[in-house]
Amino acid sequence: MYVRVEVKLQKNMLNKKLHLSEDTFNTEALEQGSTRDGYGHGVVEAGEEDENIVVMCADLMESTRSHLFNEKFPDRYIEMGVAEQNLAATAAGIALVGKVPFIASYAAFSPGRNNEQIRTLISLQNTNVKVCGMHAGVSVGPDGATHQQLEDIALMRAQPNMTVIVPTDVEEARKATIAAAKYKGPVYLRFGRSKSPIFTTKDTPFEIGKAYRVWESEKPKVGIVASGALLHNALLAAKKLDEEGIGSIVLNLHTVKPLDTKALLDLSNDVEAIVTVEEHQIAGGVGSAVAEYLSQVKPMPMEFIGVKDQFGQSGDPKELIEHYGMGVSHIEQAIRKAIDRI
């Protein structure tokens, strides 16, 4: 009898309008996938719809899942080799003649290595290039600190004209890629390598610049603003604390720039504290973006989940998430700490 009541509560807390998976809180039952796979399939779909779509890669065809586009449209795939600066510069030129280039490499290299070319030739010129940073965050695992890009959101969101998107799972990554193809202007898309729970569905809405609530307790005290795969950890933390009588609202902030200020302001009016969650340096990332806005319109207690001014290290992806304080228990602790400051 108790189990039936719990299932009913779960369904009532989740936003039914978003058509999220009924197994959202049953991690073992959820299919797992890498957001880079969502990019691979999404860019093929975009290419089928628009013959101007071109994919360019820096000698990482399979790792970035660009091989799927190459297999389908070999005449529209360009292999640039290990030359990320040329990758960005050439893409900018191609965009100026009406093509829509997607450039793919590890985020550590693009935008990590070629930031100057992205800034000068893509952002500054407002060229229609889509920069796809793969294997971002510590969850790339054994590749270690050199390949675990934790500063890319800060780099990209600081640049005028650049839109920044961090999809939460494979399905949202597919939709984000298709949406970016139709969007006029520079876009940075951030993807991961490790598999994570797939809890959005084909019917879940996605719109660039539009954040949405995925969870809402009856009497919320804390707002949890999350981006990327860690959104699932935020949901697990919200559900557990709700069972203890600590209510919350979880916001999927998949678009870091432009920031959905209306959704954030509405959230701040419904709660008394905010916790942000991201797989990125706290400095310059999602938490910074949210704090910058709320400090001007409605200051309130905030706590930040993310990497705290450290580089990564080699290890198992799940263990690294825990080591750097981004697990479910850490989000729960941050929520309690935020409540104590109300």
C-alpha positions in Angstrom: 0.0 0.0 0.0 2.8 2.4 0.8 4.5 1.7 -2.5 1.3 2.7 -4.4 1.2 6.0 -2.6 4.9 6.7 -3.4 4.4 6.0 -7.1 1.4 8.4 -7.1 3.5 11.1 -5.5 6.3 10.6 -8.0 3.9 11.1 -10.9 2.4 14.2 -9.3 5.8 15.9 -8.7 7.1 15.4 -12.2 5.9 17.8 -14.8 3.5 15.7 -16.9 3.4 18.3 -19.7 7.0 17.5 -20.4 6.3 13.8 -21.1 9.3 12.6 -19.1 9.9 8.9 -18.7 7.8 7.2 -16.0 11.0 5.4 -14.9 12.8 8.7 -14.2 13.5 7.8 -10.6 14.2 4.1 -11.4 17.7 4.5 -12.6 18.2 0.8 -13.2 15.2 0.7 -15.6 16.3 3.8 -17.6 18.2 3.4 -20.8 21.6 4.9 -20.7 23.3 6.8 -23.4 26.0 9.4 -24.2 24.9 12.9 -25.2 27.5 12.8 -28.0 25.3 10.1 -29.6 22.4 12.5 -29.6 24.6 14.9 -31.6 25.6 12.2 -34.1 22.0 11.3 -34.8 20.7 14.9 -34.6 23.2 16.3 -37.1 22.2 13.5 -39.6 18.6 14.5 -39.2 19.5 18.1 -39.7 21.5 17.2 -42.8 18.5 15.4 -44.3 16.4 18.5 -43.9 19.0 21.1 -45.0 21.6 20.3 -47.7 23.7 23.3 -46.6 24.6 21.4 -43.4 28.3 20.6 -43.4 30.2 18.6 -40.7 33.9 19.2 -40.0 36.1 17.3 -37.6 39.6 17.4 -36.2 40.6 13.8 -36.7 38.1 12.5 -34.1 35.4 11.2 -36.4 34.2 8.3 -34.3 34.8 9.9 -30.9 32.6 12.8 -31.8 30.1 10.6 -33.6 30.7 12.7 -36.8 31.2 9.4 -38.6 27.4 9.0 -38.8 27.2 12.1 -40.9 30.2 11.0 -43.0 28.5 7.7 -43.8 25.3 9.4 -44.8 26.7 12.5 -46.6 30.4 11.9 -47.5 30.4 14.9 -49.9 29.4 17.2 -47.0 32.0 15.9 -44.5 35.4 17.6 -44.2 38.2 16.1 -42.2 40.6 18.8 -41.0 43.1 16.7 -39.2 44.7 17.7 -35.9 44.3 21.4 -36.6 41.6 22.9 -34.4 42.6 26.5 -35.3 42.1 25.7 -39.0 38.9 23.9 -38.2 37.3 27.1 -36.7 38.8 29.4 -39.3 37.8 27.3 -42.3 34.3 26.9 -40.9 33.9 30.6 -40.6 34.7 31.0 -44.3 32.3 28.3 -45.3 29.6 29.9 -43.3 30.1 33.2 -45.1 29.1 31.5 -48.4 25.8 30.1 -47.0 26.7 26.8 -45.5 25.9 25.8 -42.0 29.1 24.1 -40.6 29.1 22.0 -37.4 32.7 21.7 -36.1 33.4 18.8 -33.7 36.4 18.0 -31.5 37.0 17.4 -27.8 36.0 20.4 -25.8 39.5 20.5 -24.4 40.7 21.4 -28.0 37.7 23.2 -29.4 37.1 25.7 -27.8 40.0 25.0 -25.5 42.8 25.2 -28.0 41.2 27.4 -30.7 39.4 30.0 -28.6 41.1 32.9 -30.4 39.8 31.7 -33.8 36.3 31.1 -32.4 36.3 34.5 -30.8 37.7 36.5 -33.8 36.2 34.7 -36.7 33.0 33.3 -35.4 31.7 35.3 -32.4 33.0 38.7 -33.4 31.8 38.3 -37.0 28.6 36.6 -35.9 29.1 33.8 -38.4 26.7 30.9 -38.5 29.0 28.2 -37.1 28.0 25.5 -34.6 30.9 24.6 -32.3 30.4 21.1 -30.8 32.6 20.4 -27.7 32.7 16.7 -26.9 33.9 14.8 -23.9 33.4 17.8 -21.6 33.5 17.5 -17.8 35.2 15.1 -15.5 32.9 12.2 -16.5 35.1 11.7 -19.6 37.0 9.6 -17.0 40.4 7.9 -17.7 41.5 10.6 -20.2 42.4 12.8 -17.2 42.9 16.5 -16.5 44.3 17.4 -19.9 41.1 16.2 -21.6 38.5 17.0 -18.9 37.3 20.4 -20.1 35.8 22.3 -17.2 36.2 25.9 -18.4 34.4 25.8 -21.7 31.1 27.3 -20.6 32.9 30.3 -19.1 34.9 30.8 -22.3 31.9 30.6 -24.6 29.2 32.5 -22.6 31.6 35.5 -22.1 31.7 36.0 -25.9 29.1 38.3 -27.5 26.8 36.7 -30.1 27.5 33.1 -28.8 24.6 30.9 -27.7 25.5 28.2 -25.2 23.5 24.9 -24.9 24.2 22.0 -22.4 21.8 19.1 -23.1 20.8 16.8 -20.3 20.5 13.5 -22.1 20.7 11.8 -25.5 17.3 12.8 -26.6 17.6 16.4 -25.6 21.1 16.4 -27.3 19.5 15.3 -30.5 16.8 18.0 -30.4 19.4 20.6 -29.4 21.5 19.8 -32.4 18.5 20.0 -34.8 17.5 23.3 -33.2 21.0 24.7 -33.5 21.0 23.9 -37.2 18.0 26.1 -37.7 19.2 28.9 -35.4 21.0 31.8 -37.2 24.2 32.7 -35.4 27.1 31.1 -33.5 26.2 28.3 -31.1 28.3 26.3 -28.7 26.9 22.8 -27.9 28.4 20.9 -25.0 28.4 17.1 -25.0 29.6 14.3 -22.8 31.2 10.9 -23.4 30.0 8.8 -20.5 26.6 7.2 -20.6 23.9 8.9 -18.4 20.2 8.2 -17.8 17.8 9.0 -20.7 14.7 10.4 -19.0 13.4 12.9 -21.6 11.4 11.5 -24.5 10.6 12.4 -28.1 7.6 14.3 -26.9 9.5 16.3 -24.3 9.6 19.9 -25.6 12.9 21.7 -26.4 13.4 25.3 -27.4 16.6 27.3 -27.4 16.5 29.8 -24.6 13.5 28.2 -22.8 14.1 26.6 -19.4 11.4 24.4 -17.9 10.5 22.9 -14.6 10.9 19.2 -14.4 9.9 18.8 -10.8 7.7 20.8 -8.4 6.8 20.0 -4.8 3.6 21.2 -3.3 5.3 23.6 -0.9 8.8 24.3 -2.4 11.4 26.1 -0.4 14.4 25.7 -2.7 14.9 26.0 -6.4 17.5 23.7 -8.0 18.8 25.0 -11.3 20.7 22.3 -13.3 22.3 21.8 -16.7 23.6 18.7 -18.5 23.5 15.1 -17.3 23.7 16.2 -13.6 20.0 17.3 -13.9 19.2 13.6 -13.2 21.1 13.8 -9.9 19.2 16.9 -9.0 15.9 15.2 -9.6 17.0 12.2 -7.4 18.0 14.6 -4.6 14.7 16.6 -4.9 12.6 13.4 -4.6 14.5 12.1 -1.6 14.3 15.4 0.3 10.6 15.8 -0.7 10.0 12.5 1.2 11.5 14.2 4.3 9.2 17.2 3.9 11.7 19.5 2.1 10.0 20.7 -1.0 11.8 22.0 -4.1 11.4 23.0 -7.8 13.9 21.6 -10.3 14.6 23.8 -13.4 16.3 22.4 -16.5 18.5 25.3 -17.7 19.7 23.6 -20.9 20.4 27.0 -22.5 23.0 28.9 -20.4 23.0 31.7 -22.9 20.7 33.4 -23.6 19.5 33.0 -20.0 15.8 32.4 -19.5 15.4 35.3 -17.1 11.7 35.0 -16.9 11.9 31.4 -15.7 14.6 32.3 -13.2 12.6 35.3 -11.9 9.4 33.1 -11.6 11.4 30.5 -9.8 12.9 33.1 -7.3 9.4 34.2 -6.5 8.3 30.7 -5.7 11.2 29.7 -3.4 13.4 31.1 -0.7 16.9 29.8 -1.8 18.6 28.6 -5.0 21.1 25.7 -5.6 22.8 25.4 -9.0 24.2 22.1 -10.4 26.7 21.7 -13.2 29.7 19.6 -14.3 31.9 22.6 -14.8 34.0 25.0 -12.8 31.8 26.9 -10.5 33.6 30.1 -11.6 32.1 31.4 -14.8 29.6 28.6 -15.4 25.9 28.0 -14.8 26.0 29.1 -11.2 27.8 32.3 -12.1 25.2 33.1 -14.8 22.3 32.5 -12.4 23.9 34.5 -9.6 24.7 37.4 -11.9 21.1 37.8 -12.8 19.4 37.1 -9.5 21.8 39.5 -7.6 20.3 42.3 -9.7 16.6 41.4 -9.4 16.1 39.3 -6.3 19.1 38.4 -4.2 18.6 35.3 -2.1 20.8 32.6 -0.4 22.6 30.4 -3.0 24.7 27.3 -3.0 26.8 26.0 -5.9 27.4 22.4 -7.0 30.3 22.0 -9.4 34.1 21.7 -9.5 35.6 24.0 -7.0 38.7 25.6 -8.6 40.5 22.3 -9.3 41.6 20.4 -12.4 40.4 16.9 -13.0 42.2 13.5 -12.8 42.0 10.1 -14.3 39.3 7.8 -12.9 36.0 6.1 -13.2 33.4 8.7 -14.3 30.9 7.9 -11.5 33.7 8.0 -8.9 35.0 11.3 -10.2 31.5 12.9 -10.0 31.4 11.9 -6.3 35.0 12.9 -5.7 34.4 16.4 -6.9 31.2 16.9 -4.9 28.6 16.6 -7.6 26.7 13.4 -6.5 23.2 13.2 -5.2 24.2 13.3 -1.6 26.2 16.5 -2.2 23.2 18.2 -3.8 21.1 17.2 -0.8 23.7 18.7 1.5 23.7 21.9 -0.5 19.9 22.1 -0.3 20.0 21.8 3.5 22.8 24.4 3.7 20.7 26.8 1.6 17.7 26.3 3.8 19.8 27.0 6.9 20.6 30.4 5.4 17.0 31.4 4.8 
